Amino acid sequence: MDALLLAANLIFDPKVLWVIVAASAFGMFVGAMPGLTATMATALLVPITFFMDPVPALGAIVAATTMAIFAGDIPAAMLRIPGTPASAAYTDESYAMSKKGELDLNMGVNLVFSVLGGLIGVAILILAAPALAEAAINFSSFEYFWLALLGLTCAVFMSSDLPLKGITSLLFGLAINTIGIDPSAGFPRFTFGSVELLQGISFIPAMIGMFALSELLRGAVTVDHQGAVIAQKIGNIFTGIFAVFKRYWRNFLRGSAIGVMIGALPGAGADIAAWISFAVSKRFSKTPEKFGTGHVEGIVDATSANNSALGAAWIPALVFGIPGDSITAIVIGVLYMKGMNPGPTVFLQNPQFIYAVFLIFILANLLMLPLGWAAIKCSKQLLRVPRNVLLPVILMFCVVGAYAMTNSPYGIIIMLVLGIIGWLMEEHGFPIAPAILGLVLGEMLEQNFMTSMIKADGSLLGFFERPIAAGLGIVTVLIWGAMIWRSFKPKSGIIPGLDSPGA
């Protein structure tokens, strides 16, 4: 209770509240702009949070990402262009609904069910994280090794329908993580005599390059197919929401549950949760023939899922230091930067900061209602911002941010090199998320492996002697087996029901 009261005092400071509101508006803008993702919003905020105290820094990231996931629904409904990948699953359905003259109801459903789904995800985070942290205190290097390996495995398994490309991306991230000084022996690796490379590949400039700069390059070299905004006037977006909830409340609960389960898996994230929830909605609908014609049922499922997945993704990040998605991978870097090493001990050493994160999530989801309404009302003007004006401004933020994290041109060089590599990877179908997770978890994986080998005197059986470690090891091996088995089958998508022409 003392920690909760201290967290409330930290949150309701006028300066912190101002940061949360400003970050919410920034996240709403980034999410509403086609091609600019929630991950990019987080990446661009990191250099600014470097100069903040821990609570406003975390508040800015939580608020921006919460708003950006919802705001991606706005261009999806008006332009048939998802603002973020988390909105892609139901973009066609949403646009078809708007063309039918139901833009108001469409926007209202997206907003209200995003808020409700987000609150469900926060509730699960509040209940699950402290309970898991109590158990995780007893974890040894064996359990953490398997957790890190499981996180990397899930990232490959969930992020691409071509596991070989996911594995290649992961190995690239692990490879560049070895640059610098060996954490076990203290010997320089792959530095080629460079003093700068002794510090390794700085995570924040790498992340800005691979997520933000690669998106800018894609926007600069591709033709903008953005069409005219739906010419429909926006009225009262809350009319008819209660009737939709009364009819589809089971869909809301099911979508939120799927979002929580998928979000808590390392490497999955809100976009995977939305696709799976939309596919499940169509599979179990009483009127599946209406899907594709502007039917609100699938939108209720998917928009609840992608917002509930946000809070759930923080569970493995806070409890184990394992990123739940690309956003929490960035958050882990911020936590380390602020001296808050993620893991079970953070609940003992800095409980007020953890409770502050919980309160910020609740506040951000409640703020989404008025700010989302304002963004919807202003959306037609917002979507007309020329990309040739927007992209150079974002590039400037990327350069300043990369420089600020290292105080040298070294950060800019990392950003540029990995940004170009990230763009080339995505152009050829290689997902970026496994590479980033490899960069984040590589050191944890290596250190715990070496420590465990020393404890077990070089015996691999030692990794299976403790009950929890054995359970995690068996699950990881089974996932590998599933990936190998799937590789011998005809190529298909990872989500059942989405490969058929009308899915």
DODRENFI-410335 format. One line per field, with one value per residue (C-alpha): residue number from 1; x, y, z. Coordinates in nm, 4 decimals, padded with zeros to 6 digits, always signed. Example, Ala and Ser with C-alpha at 12.3 -4.5 7.8 and 13.67 -1.06 7.14 Angstrom:
<rs>
seq: (1 2)
east: (+01.2300 +01.3670)
north: (-00.4500 -00.1060)
up: (+00.7800 +00.7140)
</rs>
This chain:
<rs>
seq: (1 2 3 4 5 6 7 8 9 10 11 12 13 14 15 16 17 18 19 20 21 22 23 24 25 26 27 28 29 30 31 32 33 34 35 36 37 38 39 40 41 42 43 44 45 46 47 48 49 50 51 52 53 54 55 56 57 58 59 60 61 62 63 64 65 66 67 68 69 70 71 72 73 74 75 76 77 78 79 80 81 82 83 84 85 86 87 88 89 90 91 92 93 94 95 96 97 98 99 100 101 102 103 104 105 106 107 108 109 110 111 112 113 114 115 116 117 118 119 120 121 122 123 124 125 126 127 128 129 130 131 132 133 134 135 136 137 138 139 140 141 142 143 144 145 146 147 148 149 150 151 152 153 154 155 156 157 158 159 160 161 162 163 164 165 166 167 168 169 170 171 172 173 174 175 176 177 178 179 180 181 182 183 184 185 186 187 188 189 190 191 192 193 194 195 196 197 198 199 200 201 202 203 204 205 206 207 208 209 210 211 212 213 214 215 216 217 218 219 220 221 222 223 224 225 226 227 228 229 230 231 232 233 234 235 236 237 238 239 240 241 242 243 244 245 246 247 248 249 250 251 252 253 254 255 256 257 258 259 260 261 262 263 264 265 266 267 268 269 270 271 272 273 274 275 276 277 278 279 280 281 282 283 284 285 286 287 288 289 290 291 292 293 294 295 296 297 298 299 300 301 302 303 304 305 306 307 308 309 310 311 312 313 314 315 316 317 318 319 320 321 322 323 324 325 326 327 328 329 330 331 332 333 334 335 336 337 338 339 340 341 342 343 344 345 346 347 348 349 350 351 352 353 354 355 356 357 358 359 360 361 362 363 364 365 366 367 368 369 370 371 372 373 374 375 376 377 378 379 380 381 382 383 384 385 386 387 388 389 390 391 392 393 394 395 396 397 398 399 400 401 402 403 404 405 406 407 408 409 410 411 412 413 414 415 416 417 418 419 420 421 422 423 424 425 426 427 428 429 430 431 432 433 434 435 436 437 438 439 440 441 442 443 444 445 446 447 448 449 450 451 452 453 454 455 456 457 458 459 460 461 462 463 464 465 466 467 468 469 470 471 472 473 474 475 476 477 478 479 480 481 482 483 484 485 486 487 488 489 490 491 492 493 494 495 496 497 498 499 500 501 502 503)
east: (+00.0000 +00.2876 +00.4410 +00.1038 +00.0584 +00.4138 +00.3480 +00.0268 +00.2173 +00.4750 +00.2133 -00.0173 +00.2592 +00.1570 +00.4828 +00.4376 +00.0759 +00.1830 +00.4411 +00.1783 -00.0705 +00.1965 +00.3230 -00.0368 -00.0906 +00.2407 +00.1476 -00.1948 -00.0348 +00.2291 -00.0234 -00.2646 -00.0008 +00.0147 +00.3511 +00.4570 +00.4306 +00.3867 +00.7402 +00.8673 +00.6850 +00.8614 +01.1991 +01.1703 +01.0797 +01.3787 +01.6363 +01.3972 +01.3428 +01.7208 +01.6854 +01.3808 +01.3306 +01.2168 +00.8428 +00.7837 +01.0109 +00.8014 +00.4833 +00.5771 +00.6439 +00.3319 +00.1049 +00.2493 +00.2283 -00.1217 -00.2502 -00.0585 -00.2118 -00.5627 -00.4791 -00.3738 -00.7450 -00.8218 -00.6456 -00.7546 -01.1180 -01.0786 -00.8036 -00.7821 -00.4240 -00.3426 -00.1661 +00.0195 +00.0674 -00.1706 -00.4577 -00.3779 -00.5870 -00.9197 -00.8363 -01.0465 -01.3409 -01.3157 -01.2906 -01.5861 -01.7896 -01.7043 -01.8010 -02.1411 -02.1997 -02.1151 -01.7982 -01.9331 -02.0152 -01.6873 -01.4794 -01.6850 -01.6421 -01.2682 -01.2291 -01.4509 -01.3392 -00.9756 -01.0182 -01.1984 -00.9500 -00.6597 -00.8072 -00.8436 -00.4758 -00.3770 -00.5869 -00.4091 -00.0718 -00.1505 -00.2667 -00.0092 +00.3183 +00.3648 +00.2583 +00.5042 +00.7768 +00.7460 +00.8116 +01.0850 +01.2933 +01.3967 +01.5085 +01.8704 +02.0842 +01.9383 +01.5827 +01.6914 +01.8851 +01.5772 +01.3553 +01.5843 +01.6026 +01.2243 +01.1761 +01.4021 +01.2354 +00.8846 +00.9984 +01.1048 +00.7989 +00.5436 +00.7004 +00.7189 +00.5524 +00.9025 +01.0904 +01.4225 +01.4131 +01.3148 +01.6071 +01.8439 +01.7251 +01.7688 +02.1216 +02.2105 +02.0956 +02.2914 +02.5990 +02.6143 +02.5568 +02.8937 +03.0803 +03.2650 +03.4134 +03.3364 +03.1288 +03.2809 +03.6498 +03.6820 +03.8478 +03.7695 +03.5664 +03.5239 +03.6456 +03.9121 +04.1225 +03.8465 +03.8150 +03.4516 +03.3571 +03.4909 +03.1661 +02.9692 +02.6703 +02.4708 +02.1133 +01.9212 +02.0885 +02.0553 +01.6866 +01.6256 +01.7977 +01.6261 +01.2776 +01.2551 +01.5127 +01.4127 +01.0509 +01.1665 +01.3638 +01.0613 +00.8434 +01.0987 +01.1440 +00.7874 +00.5082 +00.2428 -00.0844 -00.2784 -00.6221 -00.8768 -01.0111 -01.3672 -01.5824 -01.8321 -01.8989 -01.8132 -02.1021 -02.1659 -01.9325 -02.0861 -02.4314 -02.5106 -02.2074 -02.4184 -02.6192 -02.2959 -02.1583 -02.4853 -02.4758 -02.1035 -01.9849 -01.8696 -01.6567 -01.5045 -01.4122 -01.2776 -01.0708 -00.9309 -00.8411 -00.6633 -00.4797 -00.3591 -00.2423 -00.0638 +00.0757 +00.2375 +00.4295 +00.7803 +00.8131 +00.4455 +00.2850 -00.0352 -00.0344 -00.0196 -00.2931 -00.5187 -00.4728 -00.5436 -00.8438 -00.9936 -00.9459 -01.1075 -01.3976 -01.4680 -01.4290 -01.6862 -01.9220 -02.2870 -02.2742 -01.9287 -02.0649 -02.0899 -01.7144 -01.5590 -01.8751 -01.8196 -01.9288 -01.8587 -01.8173 -01.4578 -01.3592 -01.4817 -01.2653 -00.9503 -00.9444 -00.9980 -00.7152 -00.4461 -00.5004 -00.5175 -00.1933 -00.0083 -00.0374 +00.0221 +00.3499 +00.4893 +00.4487 +00.7567 +00.9440 +00.9022 +00.9172 +01.1939 +01.3543 +01.2276 +01.0652 +00.7025 +00.7242 +00.9438 +00.8048 +00.8940 +01.2367 +01.2889 +01.1403 +01.3936 +01.6694 +01.5089 +01.4773 +01.8466 +01.9265 +01.7363 +01.9066 +01.5951 +01.7169 +01.4057 +01.3463 +01.1776 +01.3989 +01.2627 +00.9390 +01.1404 +01.3912 +01.1673 +00.8039 +00.6851 +00.8026 +00.6196 +00.2978 +00.3541 +00.3599 +00.0288 -00.1317 +00.0041 -00.1496 -00.4894 -00.4608 -00.3474 -00.6400 -00.8853 -00.7206 -00.7668 -01.1391 -01.1290 -00.8046 -00.9253 -01.2502 -01.0521 -00.8202 -01.1186 -01.2739 -00.9466 -00.8497 -00.9297 -00.6859 -00.4339 -00.4180 -00.3432 +00.0039 +00.2387 +00.4832 +00.7604 +00.7320 +00.6845 +00.9695 +01.2594 +01.1396 +01.1365 +01.4822 +01.6117 +01.4756 +01.6427 +01.9849 +01.9607 +01.8441 +02.1224 +02.3855 +02.2434 +02.2726 +02.6497 +02.7567 +02.9562 +02.9067 +02.9452 +02.5738 +02.4760 +02.6936 +02.5288 +02.1860 +02.2625 +02.4267 +02.1625 +01.8840 +01.9936 +02.0370 +01.6912 +01.5340 +01.7055 +01.5953 +01.2278 +01.2397 +01.3417 +01.0954 +01.3245 +01.1459 +01.3275 +01.1825 +01.3919 +01.7111 +01.6240 +01.5311 +01.8589 +02.0424 +01.8483 +01.8633 +02.2008 +02.4038 +02.1520 +02.1550 +02.5350 +02.5986 +02.3449 +02.4691 +02.8305 +02.7294 +02.5147 +02.7901 +03.0298 +02.7713 +02.6997 +03.0717 +03.0161 +02.7268 +02.4253 +02.2058 +02.2388 +02.0049 +01.7233 +01.7842 +01.5718 +01.1929 +01.1128 +01.4224 +01.3286 +00.9740 +01.0964 +01.3564 +01.0994 +00.8631 +01.1470 +01.2538 +00.8920 +00.8629 +01.1815 +01.0323 +00.7136 +00.9181 +01.1173 +00.7976 +00.6301 +00.9287 +00.8532 +00.4905 +00.3701 +00.4214 +00.1331 +00.0700 +00.1118 -00.2503 -00.5147 -00.7894 -00.5950 -00.4571 -00.7859 -00.8701 -01.1526 -00.9923)
north: (+00.0000 +00.2367 +00.1673 +00.2287 +00.5634 +00.6657 +00.5674 +00.7738 +01.0760 +01.0312 +00.9971 +01.2816 +01.5379 +01.8112 +01.7759 +01.3993 +01.4403 +01.6954 +01.4492 +01.1737 +01.3985 +01.5284 +01.1734 +01.0595 +01.3296 +01.2353 +00.8662 +00.9464 +01.1450 +00.8814 +00.5969 +00.7811 +00.8461 +00.5507 +00.3774 +00.5179 +00.2428 +00.2320 +00.0930 +00.3973 +00.6235 +00.4448 +00.4603 +00.8337 +00.8953 +00.7087 +00.9878 +01.2313 +00.9968 +00.9921 +01.3332 +01.2417 +01.0783 +00.7119 +00.7726 +01.0362 +00.8379 +00.5227 +00.7314 +00.8801 +00.5374 +00.3691 +00.6569 +00.6918 +00.3214 +00.2842 +00.5693 +00.4626 +00.1132 +00.2608 +00.5482 +00.2990 +00.2211 +00.5730 +00.5571 +00.1933 +00.3045 +00.6127 +00.5210 +00.1414 +00.1861 +00.0535 +00.3126 +00.0381 -00.3360 -00.4107 -00.2659 -00.4610 -00.7670 -00.5870 -00.2995 -00.4336 -00.4996 -00.1550 +00.0237 -00.1732 -00.0701 +00.2972 +00.2732 +00.1458 +00.4786 +00.3475 +00.5474 +00.6859 +00.3421 +00.2030 +00.4683 +00.4417 +00.0642 +00.0919 +00.3550 +00.2082 -00.1527 -00.0421 +00.1253 -00.1755 -00.4253 -00.2178 -00.2138 -00.5946 -00.6253 -00.3924 -00.5915 -00.9145 -00.7372 -00.6162 -00.9617 -01.1799 -00.9866 -00.9706 -01.3366 -01.4511 -01.2335 -01.4167 -01.7475 -01.6007 -01.4923 -01.8560 -01.8887 -01.9780 -01.9375 -02.2628 -02.1241 -01.7902 -01.9600 -02.1568 -01.8479 -01.6471 -01.9340 -01.9793 -01.6077 -01.6160 -01.9345 -01.7887 -01.4754 -01.6832 -01.9067 -01.6229 -01.3471 -01.5065 -01.7728 -01.8615 -01.9866 -02.0036 -01.6281 -01.5708 -01.7856 -01.5978 -01.2660 -01.3975 -01.5221 -01.1815 -01.0138 -01.2627 -01.2152 -00.8377 -00.8773 -01.0572 -00.7450 -00.5863 -00.7410 -01.1012 -01.0862 -01.4118 -01.3831 -01.0063 -01.0514 -00.8187 -00.9840 -00.8637 -00.5111 -00.5049 -00.2686 -00.0075 +00.1608 +00.2495 -00.1137 -00.2134 -00.0831 -00.3113 -00.2213 +00.0344 -00.0909 +00.2362 +00.3618 +00.0081 -00.0007 +00.3494 +00.2442 -00.0905 +00.0277 +00.4008 +00.4601 +00.1458 +00.2703 +00.6090 +00.4445 +00.2366 +00.5469 +00.7326 +00.4672 +00.3398 +00.5122 +00.6503 +00.4807 +00.6779 +00.7636 +01.0240 +01.0312 +00.8975 +01.2023 +01.1145 +01.3665 +01.2445 +01.2810 +01.1195 +00.8212 +00.6790 +00.6200 +00.2477 +00.1366 -00.0077 -00.2192 -00.3549 -00.4384 -00.6067 -00.8259 -00.8989 -00.8916 -01.2539 -01.1547 -00.8760 -01.1130 -01.3748 -01.1196 -00.9728 -01.3206 -01.4074 -01.0753 -01.1424 -01.4957 -01.3963 -01.0743 -01.2607 -01.4834 -01.3476 -01.2016 -01.2200 -00.8786 -00.6953 -00.7527 -01.1327 -01.1141 -00.9163 -01.1610 -01.4656 -01.3052 -01.1986 -01.5494 -01.7059 -01.4603 -01.5608 -01.9310 -01.9311 -01.6632 -01.7521 -01.5325 -01.5867 -01.4905 -01.1282 -01.1008 -00.8871 -00.6835 -00.4394 -00.6579 -00.5182 -00.8573 -00.9246 -00.5657 -00.6076 -00.9194 -00.7860 -00.4338 -00.5758 -00.8236 -00.5856 -00.3441 -00.6117 -00.7594 -00.4361 -00.4737 -00.8491 -00.7986 -00.6193 -00.9331 -01.1214 -00.7912 -00.6843 -01.0280 -01.1988 -00.9275 -01.1085 -00.8752 -00.9558 -00.7599 -00.5054 -00.2219 -00.3892 -00.4706 -00.0957 -00.0523 -00.2979 -00.0764 +00.2263 +00.0374 -00.0499 +00.3104 +00.4246 +00.1728 -00.0466 -00.3890 -00.5809 -00.9062 -01.0265 -00.8166 -00.4929 -00.5658 -00.5619 -00.2863 -00.0390 -00.1391 +00.2205 +00.2331 -00.0896 +00.0387 +00.3625 +00.1652 +00.0017 +00.3395 +00.4946 +00.2122 +00.2712 +00.6484 +00.6157 +00.3909 +00.6300 +00.9248 +00.7406 +00.8088 +01.1929 +01.2100 +00.9414 +01.1300 +01.4479 +01.2606 +01.1140 +01.4590 +01.6036 +01.2973 +01.4314 +01.7185 +01.4958 +01.2501 +01.5286 +01.6040 +01.5681 +01.2798 +01.4874 +01.7179 +01.4473 +01.2114 +01.4647 +01.5826 +01.2242 +01.1633 +01.4645 +01.3173 +00.9839 +01.1449 +01.3592 +01.0608 +00.8300 +01.0962 +01.1741 +00.8120 +00.7900 +01.1569 +01.0766 +01.0137 +00.6423 +00.6266 +00.7849 +00.5371 +00.2423 +00.3855 +00.4373 +00.0980 -00.1042 +00.1089 +00.0195 -00.3465 -00.3461 -00.1995 -00.4573 -00.7370 -00.6383 -00.5803 -00.9450 -01.0832 -01.1115 -00.9936 -00.7358 -00.8283 -01.1487 -00.9520 -00.6899 -00.9564 -01.1351 -00.8105 -00.7615 -01.1187 -01.2279 -01.1218 -01.2732 -01.6005 -01.6167 -01.5245 -01.7711 -02.0464 -01.9999 -01.9767 -02.2890 -02.4863 -02.3984 -02.5048 -02.8314 -02.9000 -02.9092 -03.1567 -03.0707 -03.2874 -03.0193 -02.8022 -03.0516 -03.1404 -02.8616 -02.9072 -02.5633 -02.5640 -02.9092 -02.7918 -02.4848 -02.6938 -02.9501 -02.6774 -02.5155 -02.8452 -02.9236 -02.5874 -02.6637 -02.9990 -02.8303 -02.5892 -02.8738 -03.0748 -02.7748 -02.7234 -03.0590 -02.9614 -02.7491 -02.3783 -02.2165 -01.9190 -01.9397 -01.8487 -02.1080 -01.9750 -01.6825 -01.8538 -01.8974 -01.6325 -01.4718 -01.4890)
up: (+00.0000 +00.0773 -00.2630 -00.4305 -00.2545 -00.3453 -00.7070 -00.7097 -00.5775 -00.8527 -01.1271 -01.0311 -01.0294 -01.2796 -01.4749 -01.5108 -01.6172 -01.8777 -02.0146 -02.0347 -02.2186 -02.4596 -02.5304 -02.5828 -02.8458 -03.0111 -03.0151 -03.1580 -03.4411 -03.5232 -03.5142 -03.7409 -04.0079 -04.2509 -04.2371 -03.9005 -03.6405 -03.2634 -03.2432 -03.4311 -03.1849 -02.8991 -03.0735 -03.1316 -02.7669 -02.6224 -02.6737 -02.5024 -02.2071 -02.1579 -01.9921 -01.7793 -01.4411 -01.4525 -01.3973 -01.6680 -01.9022 -01.8606 -01.8699 -02.2064 -02.3609 -02.2193 -02.3227 -02.6734 -02.7574 -02.6130 -02.8300 -03.1408 -03.1485 -03.1508 -03.3864 -03.6538 -03.6941 -03.8240 -04.1649 -04.1940 -04.1815 -04.4009 -04.6477 -04.6375 -04.5141 -04.1650 -03.9539 -03.7656 -03.8332 -03.5431 -03.7523 -04.0696 -03.9789 -04.0101 -04.2463 -04.5359 -04.3041 -04.1513 -04.4851 -04.6250 -04.3212 -04.3806 -04.7490 -04.6366 -04.4592 -04.1107 -04.0468 -03.7167 -03.5760 -03.7101 -03.5335 -03.2155 -03.1987 -03.2586 -02.9864 -02.7142 -02.7562 -02.7731 -02.4333 -02.2840 -02.4293 -02.3000 -01.9488 -01.9585 -02.0517 -01.7658 -01.5171 -01.6172 -01.5928 -01.2391 -01.1274 -01.3023 -01.2835 -00.9019 -00.8606 -01.1274 -00.9756 -00.6422 -00.8190 -01.0406 -00.7415 -00.7025 -01.0655 -01.1313 -01.4425 -01.5824 -01.5834 -01.7250 -02.0027 -02.1094 -02.0772 -02.3040 -02.5525 -02.5398 -02.6035 -02.9077 -03.0338 -03.0009 -03.1827 -03.4812 -03.4662 -03.4465 -03.6548 -03.9970 -04.2080 -04.3282 -04.0195 -04.2052 -04.2662 -03.9029 -03.7865 -04.0195 -03.8759 -03.5210 -03.5923 -03.7360 -03.4137 -03.2009 -03.4213 -03.3893 -03.0146 -02.9898 -03.1056 -02.8135 -02.5001 -02.4114 -02.0877 -01.9617 -02.0521 -02.0932 -02.4336 -02.7298 -03.0084 -03.3685 -03.2880 -03.5652 -03.3551 -03.3257 -02.9870 -03.0616 -03.1216 -02.7790 -02.6297 -02.8619 -03.0747 -02.8793 -02.8577 -02.8910 -03.2156 -03.3567 -03.2724 -03.4139 -03.7353 -03.7836 -03.6950 -03.7684 -04.0442 -04.2370 -04.2374 -04.3683 -04.6473 -04.7406 -04.7487 -04.9604 -05.2309 -05.2680 -05.4553 -05.2217 -05.3134 -05.0557 -05.1921 -05.1002 -04.7478 -04.7093 -04.7770 -04.5055 -04.2286 -03.8778 -03.6338 -03.2950 -03.2859 -02.9665 -03.1127 -03.1262 -02.9220 -02.6398 -02.8867 -03.0372 -02.6924 -02.5894 -02.8987 -02.9186 -02.5549 -02.5857 -02.8856 -02.6789 -02.3951 -02.6365 -02.8298 -02.5073 -02.3797 -02.7056 -02.6923 -02.3389 -02.4200 -02.7418 -02.5948 -02.3054 -02.5503 -02.6089 -02.9562 -03.0565 -03.0062 -03.0892 -03.4665 -03.4300 -03.1648 -03.4012 -03.6899 -03.4756 -03.3062 -03.6404 -03.7807 -03.4714 -03.4959 -03.8540 -03.7777 -03.4952 -03.6282 -03.6891 -04.0005 -04.1563 -04.4995 -04.3792 -04.3254 -04.5987 -04.6461 -04.3590 -04.0650 -03.7174 -03.5437 -03.6502 -03.5706 -03.2114 -03.1692 -03.3315 -03.1897 -02.8397 -02.8944 -03.0162 -02.7254 -02.4546 -02.5931 -02.5088 -02.1323 -02.1440 -02.3343 -02.0272 -01.8121 -01.9431 -01.9804 -01.6171 -01.4525 -01.6522 -01.8651 -02.1769 -02.4332 -02.5098 -02.8363 -03.0144 -02.7985 -02.4698 -02.6170 -02.6339 -02.2861 -02.1416 -02.2803 -02.1121 -01.7812 -01.7882 -01.8761 -01.5658 -01.3355 -01.3090 -01.4153 -01.5270 -01.3438 -01.0255 -00.7972 -00.9461 -00.7566 -00.4326 -00.5073 -00.6944 -00.6275 -00.6587 -01.0206 -01.1055 -00.9505 -01.1385 -01.4653 -01.3691 -01.2916 -01.6113 -01.8164 -01.6545 -01.6999 -02.0628 -02.1529 -01.9895 -02.1673 -02.4949 -02.4856 -02.5060 -02.7059 -02.9462 -02.9975 -03.0739 -03.3126 -03.5001 -03.5327 -03.6653 -03.8679 -04.2147 -04.1670 -03.9887 -04.2787 -04.5277 -04.3855 -04.6887 -04.6547 -04.8142 -04.5109 -04.2479 -04.3458 -04.3239 -03.9827 -03.8527 -04.0031 -03.8100 -03.4857 -03.5675 -03.6206 -03.3061 -03.1005 -03.2209 -03.1496 -02.8036 -02.6885 -02.7570 -02.7675 -03.0799 -03.4532 -03.3687 -03.2810 -03.6119 -03.8045 -03.6237 -03.7003 -04.0692 -04.1255 -03.9413 -04.0877 -04.4410 -04.3401 -04.1792 -04.4927 -04.7147 -04.4814 -04.4910 -04.8668 -04.9027 -04.6483 -04.3443 -04.0256 -03.8131 -03.4725 -03.4255 -03.4982 -03.2358 -02.9812 -03.0558 -02.9843 -02.6581 -02.5274 -02.6664 -02.3643 -02.1205 -02.3153 -02.3306 -01.9677 -01.8289 -02.0589 -01.9465 -01.5789 -01.6085 -01.7821 -01.5002 -01.2386 -01.4223 -01.4779 -01.8526 -01.8446 -02.0606 -01.8388 -01.5722 -01.7774 -01.7116 -01.3468 -01.1915 -01.2399 -01.3824 -01.6032 -01.7309 -01.8109 -01.9977 -02.1807 -02.2927 -02.4182 -02.6134 -02.7678 -02.8633 -03.0400 -03.2319 -03.3265 -03.4482 -03.6605 -03.8146 -03.8796 -04.0405 -04.2689 -04.4366 -04.5056 -04.8012 -04.7384 -04.5501 -04.3241 -03.9487 -03.8814 -03.9685 -04.1919 -04.3340 -04.6425 -04.8216 -05.0825 -04.8869 -04.5425)
</rs>
